[in-house]
């Protein structure tokens, strides 16, 4: 079975993939995409955590204290 997926890359992901794969295999491309998405998820979570205020910020700080 053959499957084809079409995605539109934003400029940052396109540049990252070009730098990493430059003629590489599909597994290298998949790994680069996973790493990119992981970085985006971490950055988004950090921004959200930084935006917390009041009771939400206190609850988050209490939760993190356990770690």
Secondary structure, 3 states (H helix, E strand, C coil): CCCCCCCCCCHHHHHHHHHHHCCCCHHHHHHHHHHHHHHHHHHHHHHHHHHCCHHHHHHHHHHHHCC
